[in-house]
Amino acid sequence: MKLQAVLFDLDDTLLWDERSVKEAFEATCRVAEQRSGIDPAQLEAAVREEARSLYESFETFPFTKMIGINPFEALWAHFTGGEHPMFRKLQELAPGYRTEAWTRGLRRLGVDDPALGRELGERFPQERRARPLVYDATFRVLEQLRGKYKLLLLTNGAPDLQQEKLAGVPELAGYFDHIVISGSFGEGKPATSIFRHALELLGIEPEHGIMVGDKLTTDILGSNTVGMANIWIDHHGAQGSDQIVPKHRVTKLEDILPVIENVNS
């Protein structure tokens, strides 16, 4: 059967979020180095670990895990959007979380300075917002597919944060017939419900669509579950999984084009 639609993940599929976060950490940690002489690479590692531990201790963690919001997104998100009451709890927690993660990271390296922790906690969101990075091939790939297929963006995350990411690259949203954000829908990938919702919006059966994404545990598992073909973008030469097997595997975004052409031939 001919393909009618291509479904895309957003973060680290079209947007280069991993690089944006890494550069934001590096810039923020250089400020700490200037203030206290601390090693920036060690501070980044410490803050990442402390942020993850603190994030998982909150009562909101099961909800954020289900929606698909990671601890580093929470270091710069406002959480002003979304109807679920857990978003209001996240909105309350976020400022203190930012400060505490950075303060604990500093303390692990022998710098007990809550004021600096607060400064860095507010600096990181600024640095991340200054880096709305996309892959070199993003627009070239979308341009090749537009008009030939229906395009749908299927992304996990908080509604206001994902919308802000899209606003940072204003040309991006216009390529898509539909945009589905897990925080607005109420459940995140790999849940069957959000994939079925996407298929209903497109008006297609699973065999007429293909999912493109970088995460086995969300993009590939979810599309497998509903019987839809998929393309795993394996940026880092990962080991893979015997339990979650993609239909197709590529190493960079532009490589999806010949795969899609071959599937549809």
Secondary structure, DSSP 8 states (H G I E B T S, - for coil): ----EEEE--BTTTB-HHHHHHHHHHHHHHHHHHHH---HHHHHHHHHHHHHHHHHHSTTHHHHHHHT--TTTTTT------SSHHHHHHHHHHHHHHHHHHHHHHHHTT---HHHHHHHHHHHHHHHHT---B-TTHHHHHHHHBTTBEEEEEE-S-HHHHHHHHHHSTTSGGG-SEEEEHHHHTS-TT-HHHHHHHHHHHT--GGGEEEEES-IIIIIHHHHHTT-EEEEE-TT-----SSS--SEEESSGGGHHHHHHHHT-
